[in-house]
Amino acid sequence: MTSVTSKKSTILGSDEIDLGRVIGELIDHRKLIISITSVFTLFAILYALLATPIYETDALIQIEQKQGNAILSSLSQVLPDGQPQS
């Protein structure tokens, strides 16, 4: 009997994880996991509903000096300054 146990421990090295044991632990403690998750979800929902929303923004407007455009200046000389007649 000890030879079977020693073979199993030899096969599973110290850096290996027994996946069946991990899943078993999660199943054994499922009530604790579900309750903790539920409590934090409830706190998150309450915070989202009761917290005052704060909307904040920053903007930077940079105004550059107007530079003459040769095409636009010649076009503005050709076009009349008056209002269109209807």
C-alpha angles and dihedrals in degrees: 000000000000091000090060091049093046091049090051093050090046091052092048103059124202092262096051125093124220101227093195091056092049092050090047091053091050091050092047092053098037093118091056092046093048093046094050091047091048094050093051091044090052091050091049092051092047091049092049092051099041105035117100108242115237115205114192134166140171126211135183121199118193117193115200127202113265111251121201117251114208095214095047094046092051090046092051090052091055096047119078119247096220130100118263113261118234 
